[in-house]
């Protein structure tokens, strides 16, 4: 009986200590000269650095150089 209580307590403690699985908004670089995690310079091809898939910072997953 005590073993069951100890194991249950450990499982509850571990699950509450794990980080929140909800993805957070992208907070990395998103400028023309420093775009995305690869730190691209979008000026080389005359492109802009754009957030994707949403311009909303909370929903943003990254930034990339635009095409065209």
PyMOL Python script that loads the backbone (N, CA, C, O; Angstrom):
from pymol import cmd

cmd.read_pdbstr("""\
ATOM      1  N   UNK A   1       0.823  -1.192   0.000  1.00  0.00           N
ATOM      2  CA  UNK A   1       0.000   0.000   0.000  1.00  0.00           C
ATOM      3  C   UNK A   1       0.867   1.255   0.000  1.00  0.00           C
ATOM      4  O   UNK A   1       0.594   2.201  -0.738  1.00  0.00           O
ATOM      5  N   UNK A   2       1.905   1.262   0.823  1.00  0.00           N
ATOM      6  CA  UNK A   2       2.781   2.431   0.870  1.00  0.00           C
ATOM      7  C   UNK A   2       3.507   2.629  -0.452  1.00  0.00           C
ATOM      8  O   UNK A   2       3.719   3.758  -0.894  1.00  0.00           O
ATOM      9  N   UNK A   3       3.885   1.520  -1.078  1.00  0.00           N
ATOM     10  CA  UNK A   3       4.574   1.608  -2.362  1.00  0.00           C
ATOM     11  C   UNK A   3       3.677   2.273  -3.408  1.00  0.00           C
ATOM     12  O   UNK A   3       4.153   3.072  -4.214  1.00  0.00           O
ATOM     13  N   UNK A   4       2.416   1.954  -3.400  1.00  0.00           N
ATOM     14  CA  UNK A   4       1.468   2.559  -4.338  1.00  0.00           C
ATOM     15  C   UNK A   4       1.356   4.062  -4.103  1.00  0.00           C
ATOM     16  O   UNK A   4       1.312   4.838  -5.058  1.00  0.00           O
ATOM     17  N   UNK A   5       1.312   4.468  -2.856  1.00  0.00           N
ATOM     18  CA  UNK A   5       1.230   5.892  -2.521  1.00  0.00           C
ATOM     19  C   UNK A   5       2.502   6.606  -2.961  1.00  0.00           C
ATOM     20  O   UNK A   5       2.433   7.706  -3.509  1.00  0.00           O
ATOM     21  N   UNK A   6       3.646   6.006  -2.733  1.00  0.00           N
ATOM     22  CA  UNK A   6       4.922   6.616  -3.116  1.00  0.00           C
ATOM     23  C   UNK A   6       5.015   6.749  -4.637  1.00  0.00           C
ATOM     24  O   UNK A   6       5.410   7.799  -5.144  1.00  0.00           O
ATOM     25  N   UNK A   7       4.657   5.707  -5.353  1.00  0.00           N
ATOM     26  CA  UNK A   7       4.718   5.740  -6.818  1.00  0.00           C
ATOM     27  C   UNK A   7       3.745   6.776  -7.374  1.00  0.00           C
ATOM     28  O   UNK A   7       4.091   7.524  -8.288  1.00  0.00           O
ATOM     29  N   UNK A   8       2.546   6.824  -6.835  1.00  0.00           N
ATOM     30  CA  UNK A   8       1.566   7.812  -7.280  1.00  0.00           C
ATOM     31  C   UNK A   8       2.062   9.226  -7.015  1.00  0.00           C
ATOM     32  O   UNK A   8       1.915  10.104  -7.866  1.00  0.00           O
ATOM     33  N   UNK A   9       2.643   9.455  -5.855  1.00  0.00           N
ATOM     34  CA  UNK A   9       3.188  10.766  -5.516  1.00  0.00           C
ATOM     35  C   UNK A   9       4.310  11.151  -6.468  1.00  0.00           C
ATOM     36  O   UNK A   9       4.377  12.300  -6.905  1.00  0.00           O
ATOM     37  N   UNK A  10       5.187  10.221  -6.795  1.00  0.00           N
ATOM     38  CA  UNK A  10       6.280  10.500  -7.726  1.00  0.00           C
ATOM     39  C   UNK A  10       5.757  10.831  -9.124  1.00  0.00           C
ATOM     40  O   UNK A  10       6.256  11.752  -9.772  1.00  0.00           O
ATOM     41  N   UNK A  11       4.772  10.098  -9.580  1.00  0.00           N
ATOM     42  CA  UNK A  11       4.206  10.357 -10.909  1.00  0.00           C
ATOM     43  C   UNK A  11       3.564  11.739 -10.960  1.00  0.00           C
ATOM     44  O   UNK A  11       3.757  12.480 -11.924  1.00  0.00           O
ATOM     45  N   UNK A  12       2.808  12.084  -9.935  1.00  0.00           N
ATOM     46  CA  UNK A  12       2.172  13.402  -9.884  1.00  0.00           C
ATOM     47  C   UNK A  12       3.230  14.502  -9.820  1.00  0.00           C
ATOM     48  O   UNK A  12       3.090  15.531 -10.481  1.00  0.00           O
ATOM     49  N   UNK A  13       4.274  14.297  -9.040  1.00  0.00           N
ATOM     50  CA  UNK A  13       5.337  15.298  -8.926  1.00  0.00           C
ATOM     51  C   UNK A  13       6.077  15.475 -10.246  1.00  0.00           C
ATOM     52  O   UNK A  13       6.393  16.601 -10.631  1.00  0.00           O
ATOM     53  N   UNK A  14       6.354  14.387 -10.937  1.00  0.00           N
ATOM     54  CA  UNK A  14       7.063  14.479 -12.214  1.00  0.00           C
ATOM     55  C   UNK A  14       6.220  15.157 -13.287  1.00  0.00           C
ATOM     56  O   UNK A  14       6.735  15.974 -14.050  1.00  0.00           O
ATOM     57  N   UNK A  15       4.948  14.833 -13.355  1.00  0.00           N
ATOM     58  CA  UNK A  15       4.103  15.451 -14.381  1.00  0.00           C
ATOM     59  C   UNK A  15       3.898  16.935 -14.125  1.00  0.00           C
ATOM     60  O   UNK A  15       3.758  17.706 -15.075  1.00  0.00           O
ATOM     61  N   UNK A  16       3.878  17.347 -12.891  1.00  0.00           N
ATOM     62  CA  UNK A  16       3.726  18.772 -12.604  1.00  0.00           C
ATOM     63  C   UNK A  16       5.038  19.526 -12.787  1.00  0.00           C
ATOM     64  O   UNK A  16       5.019  20.746 -12.952  1.00  0.00           O
ATOM     65  N   UNK A  17       6.170  18.837 -12.763  1.00  0.00           N
ATOM     66  CA  UNK A  17       7.470  19.484 -12.930  1.00  0.00           C
ATOM     67  C   UNK A  17       7.877  19.619 -14.391  1.00  0.00           C
ATOM     68  O   UNK A  17       8.806  20.365 -14.701  1.00  0.00           O
ATOM     69  N   UNK A  18       7.204  18.913 -15.293  1.00  0.00           N
ATOM     70  CA  UNK A  18       7.544  18.986 -16.708  1.00  0.00           C
ATOM     71  C   UNK A  18       7.163  20.351 -17.279  1.00  0.00           C
ATOM     72  O   UNK A  18       6.213  20.970 -16.800  1.00  0.00           O
ATOM     73  N   UNK A  19       7.887  20.832 -18.294  1.00  0.00           N
ATOM     74  CA  UNK A  19       7.560  22.134 -18.880  1.00  0.00           C
ATOM     75  C   UNK A  19       6.230  22.099 -19.620  1.00  0.00           C
ATOM     76  O   UNK A  19       5.750  21.040 -20.026  1.00  0.00           O
ATOM     77  N   UNK A  20       5.660  23.257 -19.781  1.00  0.00           N
ATOM     78  CA  UNK A  20       4.391  23.396 -20.485  1.00  0.00           C
ATOM     79  C   UNK A  20       4.581  23.007 -21.953  1.00  0.00           C
ATOM     80  O   UNK A  20       5.430  23.592 -22.625  1.00  0.00           O
ATOM     81  N   UNK A  21       3.820  22.043 -22.468  1.00  0.00           N
ATOM     82  CA  UNK A  21       4.004  21.612 -23.851  1.00  0.00           C
ATOM     83  C   UNK A  21       3.453  22.592 -24.883  1.00  0.00           C
ATOM     84  O   UNK A  21       3.665  22.404 -26.081  1.00  0.00           O
ATOM     85  N   UNK A  22       2.750  23.631 -24.442  1.00  0.00           N
ATOM     86  CA  UNK A  22       2.204  24.608 -25.366  1.00  0.00           C
ATOM     87  C   UNK A  22       3.339  25.399 -25.999  1.00  0.00           C
ATOM     88  O   UNK A  22       4.140  25.998 -25.281  1.00  0.00           O
ATOM     89  N   UNK A  23       3.429  25.416 -27.329  1.00  0.00           N
ATOM     90  CA  UNK A  23       4.518  26.151 -27.967  1.00  0.00           C
ATOM     91  C   UNK A  23       4.386  27.650 -27.736  1.00  0.00           C
ATOM     92  O   UNK A  23       3.285  28.200 -27.767  1.00  0.00           O
ATOM     93  N   UNK A  24       5.485  28.280 -27.513  1.00  0.00           N
ATOM     94  CA  UNK A  24       5.512  29.720 -27.307  1.00  0.00           C
ATOM     95  C   UNK A  24       5.794  30.398 -28.641  1.00  0.00           C
ATOM     96  O   UNK A  24       6.282  29.759 -29.573  1.00  0.00           O
ATOM     97  N   UNK A  25       5.492  31.675 -28.735  1.00  0.00           N
ATOM     98  CA  UNK A  25       5.757  32.414 -29.960  1.00  0.00           C
ATOM     99  C   UNK A  25       7.249  32.524 -30.226  1.00  0.00           C
ATOM    100  O   UNK A  25       8.058  32.476 -29.299  1.00  0.00           O
ATOM    101  N   UNK A  26       7.607  32.671 -31.484  1.00  0.00           N
ATOM    102  CA  UNK A  26       9.004  32.801 -31.892  1.00  0.00           C
ATOM    103  C   UNK A  26       9.533  34.143 -31.417  1.00  0.00           C
ATOM    104  O   UNK A  26       8.900  35.173 -31.650  1.00  0.00           O
ATOM    105  N   UNK A  27      10.671  34.149 -30.760  1.00  0.00           N
ATOM    106  CA  UNK A  27      11.246  35.388 -30.243  1.00  0.00           C
ATOM    107  C   UNK A  27      12.624  35.662 -30.823  1.00  0.00           C
ATOM    108  O   UNK A  27      13.343  36.530 -30.329  1.00  0.00           O
ATOM    109  N   UNK A  28      12.996  34.937 -31.859  1.00  0.00           N
ATOM    110  CA  UNK A  28      14.310  35.111 -32.473  1.00  0.00           C
ATOM    111  C   UNK A  28      14.361  36.327 -33.384  1.00  0.00           C
ATOM    112  O   UNK A  28      13.418  37.116 -33.434  1.00  0.00           O
ATOM    113  N   UNK A  29      15.471  36.474 -34.105  1.00  0.00           N
ATOM    114  CA  UNK A  29      15.642  37.640 -34.965  1.00  0.00           C
ATOM    115  C   UNK A  29      14.691  37.619 -36.159  1.00  0.00           C
ATOM    116  O   UNK A  29      14.422  36.568 -36.742  1.00  0.00           O
ATOM    117  N   UNK A  30      14.193  38.797 -36.505  1.00  0.00           N
ATOM    118  CA  UNK A  30      13.283  38.905 -37.648  1.00  0.00           C
ATOM    119  C   UNK A  30      13.470  40.272 -38.305  1.00  0.00           C
ATOM    120  O   UNK A  30      12.522  41.046 -38.434  1.00  0.00           O
ATOM    121  N   UNK A  31      14.712  40.557 -38.721  1.00  0.00           N
ATOM    122  CA  UNK A  31      14.995  41.810 -39.414  1.00  0.00           C
ATOM    123  C   UNK A  31      15.642  41.491 -40.754  1.00  0.00           C
ATOM    124  O   UNK A  31      16.077  40.362 -40.979  1.00  0.00           O
ATOM    125  N   UNK A  32      15.707  42.467 -41.637  1.00  0.00           N
ATOM    126  CA  UNK A  32      16.220  42.243 -42.989  1.00  0.00           C
ATOM    127  C   UNK A  32      17.674  41.774 -42.965  1.00  0.00           C
ATOM    128  O   UNK A  32      18.077  40.966 -43.802  1.00  0.00           O
ATOM    129  N   UNK A  33      18.456  42.272 -42.021  1.00  0.00           N
ATOM    130  CA  UNK A  33      19.872  41.899 -41.970  1.00  0.00           C
ATOM    131  C   UNK A  33      20.147  40.699 -41.075  1.00  0.00           C
ATOM    132  O   UNK A  33      21.245  40.144 -41.112  1.00  0.00           O
ATOM    133  N   UNK A  34      19.177  40.292 -40.277  1.00  0.00           N
ATOM    134  CA  UNK A  34      19.339  39.149 -39.367  1.00  0.00           C
ATOM    135  C   UNK A  34      17.997  38.420 -39.292  1.00  0.00           C
ATOM    136  O   UNK A  34      17.186  38.669 -38.399  1.00  0.00           O
ATOM    137  N   UNK A  35      17.784  37.520 -40.243  1.00  0.00           N
ATOM    138  CA  UNK A  35      16.463  36.908 -40.410  1.00  0.00           C
ATOM    139  C   UNK A  35      16.471  35.438 -40.020  1.00  0.00           C
ATOM    140  O   UNK A  35      17.197  34.634 -40.605  1.00  0.00           O
ATOM    141  N   UNK A  36      15.659  35.092 -39.027  1.00  0.00           N
ATOM    142  CA  UNK A  36      15.482  33.698 -38.636  1.00  0.00           C
ATOM    143  C   UNK A  36      16.646  33.119 -37.864  1.00  0.00           C
ATOM    144  O   UNK A  36      17.631  33.802 -37.584  1.00  0.00           O
ATOM    145  N   UNK A  37      16.514  31.840 -37.521  1.00  0.00           N
ATOM    146  CA  UNK A  37      17.547  31.176 -36.725  1.00  0.00           C
ATOM    147  C   UNK A  37      18.834  30.977 -37.512  1.00  0.00           C
ATOM    148  O   UNK A  37      19.890  30.758 -36.920  1.00  0.00           O
ATOM    149  N   UNK A  38      18.760  31.050 -38.853  1.00  0.00           N
ATOM    150  CA  UNK A  38      19.967  30.924 -39.682  1.00  0.00           C
ATOM    151  C   UNK A  38      20.675  32.258 -39.855  1.00  0.00           C
ATOM    152  O   UNK A  38      21.738  32.318 -40.473  1.00  0.00           O
ATOM    153  N   UNK A  39      20.101  33.331 -39.316  1.00  0.00           N
ATOM    154  CA  UNK A  39      20.679  34.682 -39.384  1.00  0.00           C
ATOM    155  C   UNK A  39      20.983  35.079 -40.827  1.00  0.00           C
ATOM    156  O   UNK A  39      22.085  35.536 -41.131  1.00  0.00           O
ATOM    157  N   UNK A  40      19.998  34.900 -41.717  1.00  0.00           N
ATOM    158  CA  UNK A  40      20.171  35.237 -43.124  1.00  0.00           C
ATOM    159  C   UNK A  40      20.143  36.742 -43.334  1.00  0.00           C
ATOM    160  O   UNK A  40      19.502  37.470 -42.577  1.00  0.00           O
ATOM    161  N   UNK A  41      20.840  37.206 -44.365  1.00  0.00           N
ATOM    162  CA  UNK A  41      20.800  38.606 -44.778  1.00  0.00           C
ATOM    163  C   UNK A  41      19.937  38.670 -46.030  1.00  0.00           C
ATOM    164  O   UNK A  41      20.382  38.278 -47.109  1.00  0.00           O
ATOM    165  N   UNK A  42      18.717  39.156 -45.901  1.00  0.00           N
ATOM    166  CA  UNK A  42      17.766  39.157 -47.012  1.00  0.00           C
ATOM    167  C   UNK A  42      18.064  40.242 -48.043  1.00  0.00           C
ATOM    168  O   UNK A  42      17.467  40.236 -49.120  1.00  0.00           O
ATOM    169  N   UNK A  43      18.968  41.173 -47.743  1.00  0.00           N
ATOM    170  CA  UNK A  43      19.274  42.253 -48.678  1.00  0.00           C
ATOM    171  C   UNK A  43      19.998  41.749 -49.918  1.00  0.00           C
ATOM    172  O   UNK A  43      19.946  42.398 -50.962  1.00  0.00           O
ATOM    173  N   UNK A  44      20.673  40.603 -49.827  1.00  0.00           N
ATOM    174  CA  UNK A  44      21.447  40.096 -50.961  1.00  0.00           C
ATOM    175  C   UNK A  44      20.601  39.940 -52.217  1.00  0.00           C
ATOM    176  O   UNK A  44      21.091  40.181 -53.321  1.00  0.00           O
ATOM    177  N   UNK A  45      19.364  39.549 -52.072  1.00  0.00           N
ATOM    178  CA  UNK A  45      18.484  39.331 -53.223  1.00  0.00           C
ATOM    179  C   UNK A  45      17.365  40.367 -53.279  1.00  0.00           C
ATOM    180  O   UNK A  45      16.435  40.229 -54.073  1.00  0.00           O
ATOM    181  N   UNK A  46      17.442  41.390 -52.456  1.00  0.00           N
ATOM    182  CA  UNK A  46      16.418  42.425 -52.443  1.00  0.00           C
ATOM    183  C   UNK A  46      15.112  41.976 -51.818  1.00  0.00           C
ATOM    184  O   UNK A  46      14.054  42.513 -52.146  1.00  0.00           O
ATOM    185  N   UNK A  47      15.169  41.003 -50.925  1.00  0.00           N
ATOM    186  CA  UNK A  47      13.965  40.472 -50.295  1.00  0.00           C
ATOM    187  C   UNK A  47      13.741  41.091 -48.924  1.00  0.00           C
ATOM    188  O   UNK A  47      14.599  41.799 -48.397  1.00  0.00           O
ATOM    189  N   UNK A  48      12.585  40.813 -48.364  1.00  0.00           N
ATOM    190  CA  UNK A  48      12.243  41.240 -47.015  1.00  0.00           C
ATOM    191  C   UNK A  48      12.254  40.036 -46.085  1.00  0.00           C
ATOM    192  O   UNK A  48      12.105  38.899 -46.532  1.00  0.00           O
ATOM    193  N   UNK A  49      12.430  40.285 -44.803  1.00  0.00           N
ATOM    194  CA  UNK A  49      12.316  39.227 -43.797  1.00  0.00           C
ATOM    195  C   UNK A  49      10.869  39.236 -43.306  1.00  0.00           C
ATOM    196  O   UNK A  49      10.390  40.245 -42.788  1.00  0.00           O
ATOM    197  N   UNK A  50      10.185  38.122 -43.470  1.00  0.00           N
ATOM    198  CA  UNK A  50       8.771  38.058 -43.113  1.00  0.00           C
ATOM    199  C   UNK A  50       8.525  36.958 -42.082  1.00  0.00           C
ATOM    200  O   UNK A  50       9.140  35.894 -42.149  1.00  0.00           O
ATOM    201  N   UNK A  51       7.625  37.212 -41.128  1.00  0.00           N
ATOM    202  CA  UNK A  51       7.264  36.169 -40.157  1.00  0.00           C
ATOM    203  C   UNK A  51       6.325  35.159 -40.802  1.00  0.00           C
ATOM    204  O   UNK A  51       5.547  35.505 -41.691  1.00  0.00           O
ATOM    205  N   UNK A  52       6.399  33.911 -40.350  1.00  0.00           N
ATOM    206  CA  UNK A  52       5.493  32.877 -40.860  1.00  0.00           C
ATOM    207  C   UNK A  52       5.049  31.992 -39.725  1.00  0.00           C
ATOM    208  O   UNK A  52       5.789  31.924 -38.744  1.00  0.00           O
ATOM    209  N   UNK A  53       3.969  31.332 -39.746  1.00  0.00           N
ATOM    210  CA  UNK A  53       2.879  31.426 -40.714  1.00  0.00           C
ATOM    211  C   UNK A  53       1.935  32.574 -40.419  1.00  0.00           C
ATOM    212  O   UNK A  53       0.944  32.744 -41.129  1.00  0.00           O
ATOM    213  N   UNK A  54       2.212  33.368 -39.391  1.00  0.00           N
ATOM    214  CA  UNK A  54       1.326  34.460 -39.005  1.00  0.00           C
ATOM    215  C   UNK A  54       2.159  35.671 -38.618  1.00  0.00           C
ATOM    216  O   UNK A  54       3.279  35.535 -38.125  1.00  0.00           O
ATOM    217  N   UNK A  55       1.604  36.855 -38.846  1.00  0.00           N
ATOM    218  CA  UNK A  55       2.300  38.066 -38.412  1.00  0.00           C
ATOM    219  C   UNK A  55       2.063  38.343 -36.933  1.00  0.00           C
ATOM    220  O   UNK A  55       2.748  39.179 -36.343  1.00  0.00           O
ATOM    221  N   UNK A  56       1.111  37.659 -36.334  1.00  0.00           N
ATOM    222  CA  UNK A  56       0.850  37.784 -34.898  1.00  0.00           C
ATOM    223  C   UNK A  56       2.019  37.162 -34.134  1.00  0.00           C
ATOM    224  O   UNK A  56       2.281  35.970 -34.298  1.00  0.00           O
ATOM    225  N   UNK A  57       2.734  37.934 -33.303  1.00  0.00           N
ATOM    226  CA  UNK A  57       3.907  37.395 -32.596  1.00  0.00           C
ATOM    227  C   UNK A  57       3.616  36.155 -31.755  1.00  0.00           C
ATOM    228  O   UNK A  57       4.500  35.315 -31.588  1.00  0.00           O
ATOM    229  N   UNK A  58       2.413  36.018 -31.226  1.00  0.00           N
ATOM    230  CA  UNK A  58       2.090  34.847 -30.406  1.00  0.00           C
ATOM    231  C   UNK A  58       1.948  33.584 -31.252  1.00  0.00           C
ATOM    232  O   UNK A  58       2.163  32.480 -30.752  1.00  0.00           O
ATOM    233  N   UNK A  59       1.590  33.733 -32.522  1.00  0.00           N
ATOM    234  CA  UNK A  59       1.383  32.584 -33.407  1.00  0.00           C
ATOM    235  C   UNK A  59       2.561  32.341 -34.340  1.00  0.00           C
ATOM    236  O   UNK A  59       2.582  31.352 -35.073  1.00  0.00           O
ATOM    237  N   UNK A  60       3.526  33.226 -34.314  1.00  0.00           N
ATOM    238  CA  UNK A  60       4.682  33.140 -35.207  1.00  0.00           C
ATOM    239  C   UNK A  60       5.550  31.940 -34.862  1.00  0.00           C
ATOM    240  O   UNK A  60       5.844  31.696 -33.692  1.00  0.00           O
ATOM    241  N   UNK A  61       5.962  31.187 -35.888  1.00  0.00           N
ATOM    242  CA  UNK A  61       6.839  30.033 -35.685  1.00  0.00           C
ATOM    243  C   UNK A  61       8.255  30.309 -36.156  1.00  0.00           C
ATOM    244  O   UNK A  61       9.168  29.536 -35.868  1.00  0.00           O
ATOM    245  N   UNK A  62       8.443  31.392 -36.869  1.00  0.00           N
ATOM    246  CA  UNK A  62       9.771  31.732 -37.354  1.00  0.00           C
ATOM    247  C   UNK A  62       9.712  32.879 -38.339  1.00  0.00           C
ATOM    248  O   UNK A  62       8.654  33.464 -38.570  1.00  0.00           O
ATOM    249  N   UNK A  63      10.858  33.194 -38.918  1.00  0.00           N
ATOM    250  CA  UNK A  63      10.965  34.229 -39.934  1.00  0.00           C
ATOM    251  C   UNK A  63      11.802  33.690 -41.078  1.00  0.00           C
ATOM    252  O   UNK A  63      12.673  32.842 -40.887  1.00  0.00           O
ATOM    253  N   UNK A  64      11.522  34.199 -42.277  1.00  0.00           N
ATOM    254  CA  UNK A  64      12.257  33.757 -43.456  1.00  0.00           C
ATOM    255  C   UNK A  64      12.319  34.884 -44.470  1.00  0.00           C
ATOM    256  O   UNK A  64      11.508  35.809 -44.428  1.00  0.00           O
ATOM    257  N   UNK A  65      13.274  34.808 -45.375  1.00  0.00           N
ATOM    258  CA  UNK A  65      13.363  35.791 -46.448  1.00  0.00           C
ATOM    259  C   UNK A  65      12.233  35.535 -47.442  1.00  0.00           C
ATOM    260  O   UNK A  65      11.939  34.390 -47.785  1.00  0.00           O
ATOM    261  N   UNK A  66      11.602  36.623 -47.900  1.00  0.00           N
ATOM    262  CA  UNK A  66      10.497  36.491 -48.847  1.00  0.00           C
ATOM    263  C   UNK A  66      11.017  36.096 -50.223  1.00  0.00           C
ATOM    264  O   UNK A  66      12.194  36.278 -50.533  1.00  0.00           O
ATOM    265  N   UNK A  67      10.138  35.565 -51.024  1.00  0.00           N
ATOM    266  CA  UNK A  67      10.479  35.189 -52.398  1.00  0.00           C
ATOM    267  C   UNK A  67       9.758  36.112 -53.361  1.00  0.00           C
ATOM    268  O   UNK A  67       8.619  36.511 -53.115  1.00  0.00           O
ATOM    269  N   UNK A  68      10.421  36.451 -54.459  1.00  0.00           N
ATOM    270  CA  UNK A  68       9.766  37.234 -55.508  1.00  0.00           C
ATOM    271  C   UNK A  68       9.815  38.639 -55.293  1.00  0.00           C
ATOM    272  O   UNK A  68       9.299  39.406 -56.106  1.00  0.00           O
TER     273      UNK A  68
END
""", "prot")
cmd.dss("prot")
cmd.show_as("cartoon", "prot")
cmd.util.cbc("prot")
cmd.orient("prot")
